[in-house]
Amino acid sequence: MSLLIADQLTKTYSASGWFRSKESAGSGVNDISFVIEEGMCLGILGESGAGKSTIAKMVLGLLRPESGKVLFQGVDLYRSDRAVRKLWRRDLQVVFQDCYSAVNPRMTIRQIIGEPLRNYEQMSSKEEQRIIGELLETVGLDPGDMRKTPKEMSGGQLQRVNIARAIALKPKLIVLDEPVSSLDMIVQKQILLHLRELKEKYGLSYLFISHDVLAVNVLSDQVAIVDKGMMVETIDTASLFDCVHPVSKRIVLS
Ligand SMILES: Nc1ncnc2c1ncn2[C@@H]1O[C@H](COP(=O)(O)OP(=O)(O)OP(=O)(O)O)[C@@H](O)[C@H]1O
């Protein structure tokens, strides 16, 4: 059974009032379909406004499609009850682009990473501390960092904290929504390679949203290229630079 199936997802935004413009009226995504198998990373590659975040939100259960469905582990996300969705939430995590707004600045790193553990697991404070220490080591940080607050971390370190929080419950799939775009090139590469290692070590699957061909090339097994809300081509990453669709060529080879 495939881990995630997105089947003909369509969402149209209706711009209104002061914000109505030719560009935004009728925008969104149309007839988006893809499959993610266990242990696989699918990259969604497209320029700004192509519809990448809309796709991510629909997969995460945050935006109901007008038509089409999202099946996660065989369960139809938008037709399941709250209890099923809570279980489903555990296996499907997310890392957003803006590492600072993804965390509560008043919490310590221990509280941030411990949040999903407290929501889903019952464990002693000592056990929680041990697991958080291990998670910090797994993402290349020092266990002593758990006493820090977000403002004492660099952007790259804080994004590693967000990754530690995302893997805390050993999810099946992580949606990575431009996870390295706000970091400098060297840190971007370190984190992408680290995500690749984690994927191989724990058999994780990723939906990797990006506008960056090189980043997609590092992490993805397959790439779906989106443009103006449509999926124009899906291609194995090994053949990415041999893409055939004119839009893919423009995006990949520019
Ligand atoms: N809430 C909204 N209301 C109206 N239009 C929207 C809304 N959200 C997105 N859009 C429009 O839908 C299209 C797709 O937006 P989306 O944010 O999914 O693109 P994106 O590829 O993620 O872009 P970026 O890389 O700039 O974040 C764009 O034309 C955008 O203006």
Residues whose N, C-alpha, C, O or C-beta is under 5 A from the ligand:
A	BS01	LIG	Y13 E23 S24 S27 G28 E47 S48 G49 A50 G51 K52 S53 T54
